[in-house]
Each structure stands twice: as structure tokens, then as C-alpha cells.
Amino acid sequence: MRHPQRGAALITVLMILAIVVVIAVNMTGRLQLQLQRQENLQQQQQAFWYAMGAEQFARVLLSRSLSGQETVNLEQDWAQSGASFVVADGNIAGEITDLQACFNLNALQQAGQRGPSGRIEQTPAQRSFNRLLELVATDLSMPAEYLTARIHDWLDEDSLLSTAGSAEQDDYAALQFPYYSANSLMVSVSELRMILDVTPADMQLLLPYICVVPEQSQLLLNINTLTEQTAVLLAAVVPELTEADALDIIADRPEQGFSSVDELFALPQLAGKEIPADVKALLTIKSSYFQLLATTSYLESGFVLTSIFRVDNENTVRVLARRFGGQG
């Protein structure tokens, strides 16, 4: 009678042993997963601090490059592209760009004055944006003046339509997935995608030429930091210039840039032409706003940081905004 009991006891022991083994395997798997997660977090954290180090380096570089300089131009150290540094188990790469070498969408917030006919006239910035659209976005999904008006109404503080073809709170609230217009300055160029009827194709047409400067509703275009790819911006601001003339001016610009805006207007392409004062006021030879795109890696982790700087009159560089991850 004892043999069946021994068999039952053996089976019980084997079952308990199997359960213990399953539990041990499960615990080991969870422990390995936790260790891998912790390792990933540590790598990501180190990549993050490499990016913050790149930001601090960029601040020092900007301060040193611009100290005592009468102009901001592409021959200065801050503008040297393709900087990359090998660090322990990783890499740091960064590029600084001038946010006054692109069209600041926040400049469209300002409202125009009422003209003799009683209609609200466009501001110089709005006229420049219309012309830019006509030059680089002929396949835009809406008339240029519609997009200009819609951006203006997205930025202004009221909920009143500025002109026909625009859009305000009620238009956005009536959408299938409703939302409200910001009625304040943009903080990212990605907000353009929120404007009524703006398509991804529209964004792709405009992205090489537009930007957003936080807290700044003024358009100031630095003629010394435009490139041949963005020379069209000069033609957009100065309607007396053709796109070809603007390209020639930027291609033949002195290595250290123009010493004054008047030097630009003395060139053969513009000599003798009457340039309105409000157009001249949109051009400058200095810049106060810059953007850093830092890309770092550590072991198997990577990190992308976009920082926006403001350089004040005392040459102090302040961080206005940071964005973690890809550009947007």
C-alpha cells in the first residue's frame, strides 16, 4: 500500500519543482527586462546631457563670435556648419542658424492701417509674405492673400475676421474635430499646419523659407546671413528686386557681408530706385535670434535638441525655448 503513496508524493514534488522553475524563469526574465530598461534610461540620460553640453557650448560660441562685432555674417565662427565632436562612447553634432535669415510668421500678427478708401491696407510684412508665396509657392492650396489673412487672424487677439477668405474661432469650432485659434504668437513653425486648409504639401513648399521667433512680432531680415537658397526672401521684401537680381546680390556679397543696409541699396540692381522707408526698415545687418539643432548619441541611444537663443545688447545669450525630439 505504500508504493502508490510514494508515487503520489514524487509527482507532487515534481509539480512543485516545475512551478518553482517557472517562477524563477519568469523572475529572471523580468529582472533582465528591468536591467535593460535601466540601461536604456541611463544611455538616454547621458545623450541628453551631451545635448545640454552642446547648448552651453553654442551659447559661449555665439557670445565670443559676436562680441565687439558691428555686423552678423556667415564668416563668423558661429556660422561654421558641420561641427561634430567625438566624446566618450558617443558623438555630439550641432548647427547654429540665424532666425533672422528666414520669414518670421509672428510678424503677420500686426494689423494694417485703414487707407483713404476705408479698407485696411496690408503691413509691409504682410505684403512681403504675399510676394514670397507668389515666388515660391505657386502650387499653394489657396490664394496667397487668404493664407496671409488666416495667419494674421490666428495670431491676433480678437475673434473678428480681418478680411474675406480668412478664418477665425467659429470656422475652427465648426470643423469635424474642432479647436480654437491661438489668438497669440506662435511658438513653433508646426502651428502653421493648424491653419484652416493648410496641407502637408503647403508646408513642404514653405518650410525652407519660414520660421517662428518666440516673443517677437517684428520682421527683420539680415541681408548678411541670407544664402543663395534663401535669396528669394530679399526679393520678397524688396519688390523692386527680381528673384534673379536678389540671387546675384547674395552670390556677389562681400565675404564679411555688407557694412550697412545703405550699401545694399547703392548696388546697381537698386541704385536710383525709390525704396519706401517701411521696406528699408525690414532689413538689417545684425541678428539677435539664433537656433541650435544639436544631435547627440551615446552607445545605442540618440537625442535631438532644438534651442532658440536671444543675444541682447550686452552680448548675453539667453535661452528662449527648447524642444526635445525631432524638428517641428
NUTI-668790 format. One record per residue (C-alpha): y, z, x; residue in three letters. Coordinates in nm, 2 decimals. Example, Ala and Ser with C-alpha at 12.3 -4.5 7.8 and 13.67 -1.06 7.14 Angstrom:
# NUTI-668790
+--------+--------+--------+---------+
|     c2 |     c3 |     c1 | residuo |
+--------+--------+--------+---------+
|  -0.45 |   0.78 |   1.23 |     ALA |
|  -0.11 |   0.71 |   1.37 |     SER |
+--------+--------+--------+---------+
This chain:
# NUTI-668790
+--------+--------+--------+---------+
|     c2 |     c3 |     c1 | residuo |
+--------+--------+--------+---------+
|   0.00 |   0.00 |   0.00 |     MET |
|   0.23 |   0.05 |   0.30 |     ARG |
|   0.23 |  -0.32 |   0.42 |     HIS |
|   0.43 |  -0.46 |   0.12 |     PRO |
|   0.69 |  -0.18 |   0.17 |     GLN |
|   0.72 |  -0.28 |   0.54 |     ARG |
|   0.77 |  -0.64 |   0.44 |     GLY |
|   1.04 |  -0.55 |   0.19 |     ALA |
|   1.22 |  -0.33 |   0.45 |     ALA |
|   1.21 |  -0.61 |   0.70 |     LEU |
|   1.36 |  -0.86 |   0.45 |     ILE |
|   1.63 |  -0.61 |   0.37 |     THR |
|   1.71 |  -0.56 |   0.74 |     VAL |
|   1.72 |  -0.94 |   0.79 |     LEU |
|   1.96 |  -0.98 |   0.49 |     MET |
|   2.19 |  -0.71 |   0.62 |     ILE |
|   2.18 |  -0.86 |   0.97 |     LEU |
|   2.27 |  -1.21 |   0.81 |     ALA |
|   2.56 |  -1.06 |   0.62 |     ILE |
|   2.69 |  -0.88 |   0.93 |     VAL |
|   2.66 |  -1.21 |   1.13 |     VAL |
|   2.86 |  -1.40 |   0.86 |     VAL |
|   3.13 |  -1.13 |   0.85 |     ILE |
|   3.15 |  -1.14 |   1.23 |     ALA |
|   3.18 |  -1.51 |   1.24 |     VAL |
|   3.45 |  -1.50 |   0.97 |     ASN |
|   3.64 |  -1.23 |   1.16 |     MET |
|   3.61 |  -1.43 |   1.48 |     THR |
|   3.74 |  -1.75 |   1.31 |     GLY |
|   4.04 |  -1.56 |   1.16 |     ARG |
|   4.12 |  -1.40 |   1.49 |     LEU |
|   4.12 |  -1.73 |   1.67 |     GLN |
|   4.34 |  -1.88 |   1.40 |     LEU |
|   4.58 |  -1.59 |   1.43 |     GLN |
|   4.59 |  -1.63 |   1.81 |     LEU |
|   4.66 |  -2.00 |   1.77 |     GLN |
|   4.94 |  -1.93 |   1.52 |     ARG |
|   5.09 |  -1.67 |   1.76 |     GLN |
|   5.07 |  -1.91 |   2.05 |     GLU |
|   5.24 |  -2.18 |   1.84 |     ASN |
|   5.52 |  -1.94 |   1.74 |     LEU |
|   5.57 |  -1.84 |   2.10 |     GLN |
|   5.59 |  -2.21 |   2.21 |     GLN |
|   5.83 |  -2.29 |   1.93 |     GLN |
|   6.05 |  -1.99 |   2.01 |     GLN |
|   6.07 |  -2.10 |   2.37 |     GLN |
|   6.16 |  -2.45 |   2.28 |     ALA |
|   6.43 |  -2.31 |   2.05 |     PHE |
|   6.58 |  -2.11 |   2.33 |     TRP |
|   6.57 |  -2.41 |   2.56 |     TYR |
|   6.78 |  -2.59 |   2.29 |     ALA |
|   7.02 |  -2.30 |   2.27 |     MET |
|   7.05 |  -2.32 |   2.65 |     GLY |
|   7.13 |  -2.69 |   2.62 |     ALA |
|   7.41 |  -2.59 |   2.37 |     GLU |
|   7.56 |  -2.34 |   2.61 |     GLN |
|   7.54 |  -2.60 |   2.89 |     PHE |
|   7.72 |  -2.85 |   2.67 |     ALA |
|   8.00 |  -2.61 |   2.59 |     ARG |
|   8.06 |  -2.54 |   2.96 |     VAL |
|   8.04 |  -2.92 |   3.04 |     LEU |
|   8.29 |  -3.00 |   2.77 |     LEU |
|   8.53 |  -2.73 |   2.89 |     SER |
|   8.51 |  -2.84 |   3.25 |     ARG |
|   8.53 |  -3.21 |   3.18 |     SER |
|   8.84 |  -3.18 |   2.96 |     LEU |
|   9.03 |  -2.91 |   3.15 |     SER |
|   9.37 |  -3.05 |   3.25 |     GLY |
|   9.29 |  -3.40 |   3.12 |     GLN |
|   9.56 |  -3.60 |   2.94 |     GLU |
|   9.30 |  -3.82 |   2.77 |     THR |
|   8.94 |  -3.81 |   2.65 |     VAL |
|   8.74 |  -4.11 |   2.76 |     ASN |
|   8.39 |  -4.23 |   2.83 |     LEU |
|   8.42 |  -4.20 |   3.21 |     GLU |
|   8.43 |  -3.82 |   3.19 |     GLN |
|   8.12 |  -3.61 |   3.27 |     ASP |
|   8.05 |  -3.51 |   2.90 |     TRP |
|   8.00 |  -3.87 |   2.80 |     ALA |
|   7.72 |  -3.95 |   3.05 |     GLN |
|   7.42 |  -4.03 |   2.83 |     SER |
|   7.05 |  -3.99 |   2.90 |     GLY |
|   7.07 |  -3.64 |   3.06 |     ALA |
|   6.73 |  -3.49 |   3.09 |     SER |
|   6.61 |  -3.18 |   3.28 |     PHE |
|   6.26 |  -3.07 |   3.37 |     VAL |
|   6.21 |  -2.70 |   3.31 |     VAL |
|   5.91 |  -2.47 |   3.33 |     ALA |
|   5.63 |  -2.62 |   3.12 |     ASP |
|   5.89 |  -2.83 |   2.93 |     GLY |
|   6.19 |  -3.06 |   2.92 |     ASN |
|   6.55 |  -3.05 |   2.79 |     ILE |
|   6.73 |  -3.37 |   2.69 |     ALA |
|   7.08 |  -3.39 |   2.54 |     GLY |
|   7.35 |  -3.63 |   2.44 |     GLU |
|   7.71 |  -3.55 |   2.35 |     ILE |
|   7.91 |  -3.78 |   2.12 |     THR |
|   8.27 |  -3.79 |   2.02 |     ASP |
|   8.31 |  -3.72 |   1.64 |     LEU |
|   8.65 |  -3.89 |   1.66 |     GLN |
|   8.48 |  -4.22 |   1.75 |     ALA |
|   8.34 |  -4.26 |   1.40 |     CYS |
|   8.49 |  -4.26 |   1.05 |     PHE |
|   8.52 |  -3.90 |   0.92 |     ASN |
|   8.42 |  -3.92 |   0.55 |     LEU |
|   8.61 |  -3.60 |   0.48 |     ASN |
|   8.93 |  -3.80 |   0.54 |     ALA |
|   8.87 |  -3.96 |   0.20 |     LEU |
|   8.95 |  -3.63 |   0.02 |     GLN |
|   9.33 |  -3.68 |   0.04 |     GLN |
|   9.48 |  -3.83 |  -0.26 |     ALA |
|   9.73 |  -4.12 |  -0.25 |     GLY |
|  10.08 |  -4.12 |  -0.37 |     GLN |
|  10.20 |  -4.27 |  -0.70 |     ARG |
|  10.36 |  -4.61 |  -0.63 |     GLY |
|  10.65 |  -4.78 |  -0.81 |     PRO |
|  10.41 |  -4.94 |  -1.06 |     SER |
|  10.29 |  -4.59 |  -1.16 |     GLY |
|   9.94 |  -4.64 |  -1.01 |     ARG |
|   9.80 |  -4.41 |  -0.74 |     ILE |
|   9.81 |  -4.60 |  -0.41 |     GLU |
|   9.53 |  -4.56 |  -0.16 |     GLN |
|   9.59 |  -4.35 |   0.15 |     THR |
|   9.57 |  -4.52 |   0.50 |     PRO |
|   9.23 |  -4.36 |   0.55 |     ALA |
|   9.10 |  -4.50 |   0.21 |     GLN |
|   9.23 |  -4.84 |   0.29 |     ARG |
|   9.06 |  -4.83 |   0.63 |     SER |
|   8.73 |  -4.73 |   0.47 |     PHE |
|   8.76 |  -5.01 |   0.23 |     ASN |
|   8.81 |  -5.26 |   0.51 |     ARG |
|   8.52 |  -5.10 |   0.71 |     LEU |
|   8.29 |  -5.16 |   0.41 |     LEU |
|   8.41 |  -5.52 |   0.38 |     GLU |
|   8.34 |  -5.58 |   0.75 |     LEU |
|   8.00 |  -5.41 |   0.80 |     VAL |
|   7.85 |  -5.36 |   0.45 |     ALA |
|   7.87 |  -5.69 |   0.27 |     THR |
|   7.54 |  -5.61 |   0.11 |     ASP |
|   7.66 |  -5.28 |  -0.04 |     LEU |
|   7.51 |  -5.20 |  -0.38 |     SER |
|   7.86 |  -5.15 |  -0.54 |     MET |
|   8.22 |  -5.28 |  -0.48 |     PRO |
|   8.38 |  -5.12 |  -0.17 |     ALA |
|   8.66 |  -4.96 |  -0.38 |     GLU |
|   8.40 |  -4.80 |  -0.61 |     TYR |
|   8.23 |  -4.62 |  -0.32 |     LEU |
|   8.57 |  -4.51 |  -0.17 |     THR |
|   8.67 |  -4.37 |  -0.51 |     ALA |
|   8.34 |  -4.19 |  -0.56 |     ARG |
|   8.35 |  -4.02 |  -0.22 |     ILE |
|   8.71 |  -3.91 |  -0.29 |     HIS |
|   8.61 |  -3.76 |  -0.63 |     ASP |
|   8.31 |  -3.59 |  -0.47 |     TRP |
|   8.54 |  -3.43 |  -0.22 |     LEU |
|   8.85 |  -3.34 |  -0.43 |     ASP |
|   8.88 |  -3.01 |  -0.60 |     GLU |
|   8.92 |  -3.13 |  -0.96 |     ASP |
|   8.68 |  -3.29 |  -1.21 |     SER |
|   8.90 |  -3.58 |  -1.31 |     LEU |
|   8.82 |  -3.94 |  -1.24 |     LEU |
|   9.07 |  -4.08 |  -0.99 |     SER |
|   9.02 |  -4.45 |  -1.08 |     THR |
|   8.78 |  -4.69 |  -1.26 |     ALA |
|   8.44 |  -4.72 |  -1.10 |     GLY |
|   8.45 |  -4.36 |  -0.97 |     SER |
|   8.22 |  -4.07 |  -1.07 |     ALA |
|   8.27 |  -3.70 |  -1.15 |     GLU |
|   8.10 |  -3.39 |  -1.28 |     GLN |
|   8.00 |  -3.54 |  -1.61 |     ASP |
|   7.84 |  -3.85 |  -1.45 |     ASP |
|   7.62 |  -3.64 |  -1.23 |     TYR |
|   7.54 |  -3.40 |  -1.50 |     ALA |
|   7.41 |  -3.69 |  -1.72 |     ALA |
|   7.15 |  -3.80 |  -1.47 |     LEU |
|   6.78 |  -3.76 |  -1.53 |     GLN |
|   6.78 |  -3.49 |  -1.26 |     PHE |
|   7.14 |  -3.35 |  -1.30 |     PRO |
|   7.36 |  -3.19 |  -1.04 |     TYR |
|   7.73 |  -3.14 |  -0.99 |     TYR |
|   7.96 |  -3.30 |  -0.74 |     SER |
|   8.06 |  -3.08 |  -0.45 |     ALA |
|   8.44 |  -3.07 |  -0.51 |     ASN |
|   8.48 |  -2.97 |  -0.14 |     SER |
|   8.45 |  -3.11 |   0.21 |     LEU |
|   8.11 |  -3.24 |   0.32 |     MET |
|   7.92 |  -3.05 |   0.59 |     VAL |
|   7.67 |  -3.33 |   0.67 |     SER |
|   7.67 |  -3.71 |   0.65 |     VAL |
|   7.35 |  -3.69 |   0.45 |     SER |
|   7.56 |  -3.58 |   0.15 |     GLU |
|   7.66 |  -3.95 |   0.12 |     LEU |
|   7.31 |  -4.00 |  -0.03 |     ARG |
|   7.41 |  -3.78 |  -0.32 |     MET |
|   7.70 |  -4.01 |  -0.43 |     ILE |
|   7.62 |  -4.19 |  -0.75 |     LEU |
|   7.42 |  -4.52 |  -0.69 |     ASP |
|   7.43 |  -4.50 |  -0.31 |     VAL |
|   7.09 |  -4.64 |  -0.19 |     THR |
|   6.89 |  -4.59 |   0.13 |     PRO |
|   6.99 |  -4.94 |   0.22 |     ALA |
|   7.36 |  -4.85 |   0.19 |     ASP |
|   7.30 |  -4.55 |   0.41 |     MET |
|   7.15 |  -4.76 |   0.68 |     GLN |
|   7.44 |  -5.00 |   0.68 |     LEU |
|   7.70 |  -4.72 |   0.72 |     LEU |
|   7.53 |  -4.47 |   0.95 |     LEU |
|   7.63 |  -4.63 |   1.28 |     PRO |
|   8.00 |  -4.60 |   1.19 |     TYR |
|   8.04 |  -4.28 |   0.98 |     ILE |
|   8.02 |  -3.91 |   1.05 |     CYS |
|   8.14 |  -3.58 |   0.90 |     VAL |
|   8.37 |  -3.34 |   1.08 |     VAL |
|   8.34 |  -3.00 |   0.92 |     PRO |
|   8.66 |  -2.83 |   0.80 |     GLU |
|   8.86 |  -3.14 |   0.89 |     GLN |
|   9.01 |  -3.38 |   0.62 |     SER |
|   9.21 |  -3.59 |   0.87 |     GLN |
|   9.11 |  -3.92 |   1.02 |     LEU |
|   9.19 |  -3.95 |   1.39 |     LEU |
|   9.02 |  -4.23 |   1.58 |     LEU |
|   9.00 |  -4.20 |   1.96 |     ASN |
|   9.06 |  -4.55 |   2.10 |     ILE |
|   8.92 |  -4.44 |   2.44 |     ASN |
|   8.58 |  -4.34 |   2.31 |     THR |
|   8.50 |  -4.64 |   2.09 |     LEU |
|   8.22 |  -4.86 |   2.22 |     THR |
|   8.16 |  -5.23 |   2.17 |     GLU |
|   7.92 |  -5.14 |   1.89 |     GLN |
|   8.19 |  -4.94 |   1.71 |     THR |
|   8.49 |  -5.16 |   1.79 |     ALA |
|   8.49 |  -5.27 |   1.43 |     VAL |
|   8.64 |  -4.93 |   1.34 |     LEU |
|   8.95 |  -5.03 |   1.52 |     LEU |
|   8.97 |  -5.35 |   1.32 |     ALA |
|   8.92 |  -5.14 |   1.00 |     ALA |
|   9.21 |  -4.90 |   1.08 |     VAL |
|   9.45 |  -5.17 |   1.21 |     VAL |
|   9.43 |  -5.46 |   0.95 |     PRO |
|   9.64 |  -5.68 |   1.18 |     GLU |
|   9.34 |  -5.70 |   1.41 |     LEU |
|   9.04 |  -5.92 |   1.36 |     THR |
|   8.69 |  -5.79 |   1.45 |     GLU |
|   8.67 |  -6.03 |   1.74 |     ALA |
|   9.01 |  -5.91 |   1.88 |     ASP |
|   8.90 |  -5.54 |   1.84 |     ALA |
|   8.59 |  -5.62 |   2.03 |     LEU |
|   8.78 |  -5.79 |   2.31 |     ASP |
|   9.02 |  -5.49 |   2.34 |     ILE |
|   8.74 |  -5.24 |   2.37 |     ILE |
|   8.55 |  -5.46 |   2.62 |     ALA |
|   8.86 |  -5.50 |   2.84 |     ASP |
|   8.98 |  -5.14 |   2.81 |     ARG |
|   9.07 |  -4.97 |   3.14 |     PRO |
|   8.79 |  -4.76 |   3.29 |     GLU |
|   8.99 |  -4.44 |   3.23 |     GLN |
|   9.09 |  -4.55 |   2.89 |     GLY |
|   9.44 |  -4.61 |   2.75 |     PHE |
|   9.71 |  -4.36 |   2.87 |     SER |
|   9.88 |  -4.38 |   2.53 |     SER |
|   9.85 |  -4.54 |   2.19 |     VAL |
|  10.16 |  -4.74 |   2.26 |     ASP |
|   9.97 |  -4.91 |   2.54 |     GLU |
|   9.72 |  -5.04 |   2.29 |     LEU |
|   9.99 |  -5.19 |   2.07 |     PHE |
|  10.15 |  -5.36 |   2.37 |     ALA |
|   9.84 |  -5.57 |   2.42 |     LEU |
|   9.86 |  -5.95 |   2.34 |     PRO |
|   9.64 |  -5.91 |   2.04 |     GLN |
|   9.90 |  -5.68 |   1.88 |     LEU |
|  10.23 |  -5.75 |   2.06 |     ALA |
|  10.51 |  -5.84 |   1.83 |     GLY |
|  10.33 |  -5.73 |   1.51 |     LYS |
|  10.47 |  -5.47 |   1.28 |     GLU |
|  10.23 |  -5.19 |   1.26 |     ILE |
|  10.31 |  -4.92 |   1.00 |     PRO |
|  10.37 |  -4.57 |   1.12 |     ALA |
|  10.10 |  -4.43 |   0.90 |     ASP |
|   9.84 |  -4.67 |   1.06 |     VAL |
|   9.95 |  -4.57 |   1.41 |     LYS |
|   9.91 |  -4.20 |   1.31 |     ALA |
|   9.54 |  -4.26 |   1.26 |     LEU |
|   9.49 |  -4.34 |   1.63 |     LEU |
|   9.48 |  -4.10 |   1.93 |     THR |
|   9.37 |  -4.09 |   2.29 |     ILE |
|   9.23 |  -3.73 |   2.27 |     LYS |
|   8.95 |  -3.57 |   2.08 |     SER |
|   8.88 |  -3.22 |   1.96 |     SER |
|   8.54 |  -3.25 |   1.79 |     TYR |
|   8.21 |  -3.33 |   1.95 |     PHE |
|   7.84 |  -3.33 |   1.86 |     GLN |
|   7.54 |  -3.24 |   2.07 |     LEU |
|   7.19 |  -3.37 |   1.99 |     LEU |
|   6.95 |  -3.16 |   2.20 |     ALA |
|   6.58 |  -3.24 |   2.21 |     THR |
|   6.35 |  -2.99 |   2.39 |     THR |
|   5.98 |  -2.94 |   2.45 |     SER |
|   5.76 |  -2.66 |   2.57 |     TYR |
|   5.39 |  -2.72 |   2.62 |     LEU |
|   5.28 |  -2.87 |   2.29 |     GLU |
|   5.59 |  -2.77 |   2.08 |     SER |
|   5.92 |  -2.95 |   2.03 |     GLY |
|   6.26 |  -2.87 |   1.89 |     PHE |
|   6.57 |  -3.06 |   1.78 |     VAL |
|   6.91 |  -2.90 |   1.76 |     LEU |
|   7.24 |  -3.06 |   1.65 |     THR |
|   7.55 |  -2.87 |   1.72 |     SER |
|   7.91 |  -2.95 |   1.64 |     ILE |
|   8.19 |  -2.82 |   1.87 |     PHE |
|   8.56 |  -2.79 |   1.84 |     ARG |
|   8.77 |  -2.78 |   2.15 |     VAL |
|   9.11 |  -2.61 |   2.09 |     ASP |
|   9.44 |  -2.64 |   2.28 |     ASN |
|   9.33 |  -2.36 |   2.52 |     GLU |
|   9.02 |  -2.56 |   2.61 |     ASN |
|   8.80 |  -2.31 |   2.44 |     THR |
|   8.48 |  -2.47 |   2.29 |     VAL |
|   8.37 |  -2.32 |   1.96 |     ARG |
|   8.05 |  -2.40 |   1.77 |     VAL |
|   8.14 |  -2.51 |   1.41 |     LEU |
|   7.79 |  -2.58 |   1.28 |     ALA |
|   7.43 |  -2.60 |   1.38 |     ARG |
|   7.14 |  -2.79 |   1.23 |     ARG |
|   6.78 |  -2.74 |   1.32 |     PHE |
|   6.54 |  -3.03 |   1.30 |     GLY |
|   6.60 |  -3.40 |   1.26 |     GLY |
|   6.93 |  -3.56 |   1.21 |     GLN |
|   7.07 |  -3.56 |   0.85 |     GLY |
+--------+--------+--------+---------+
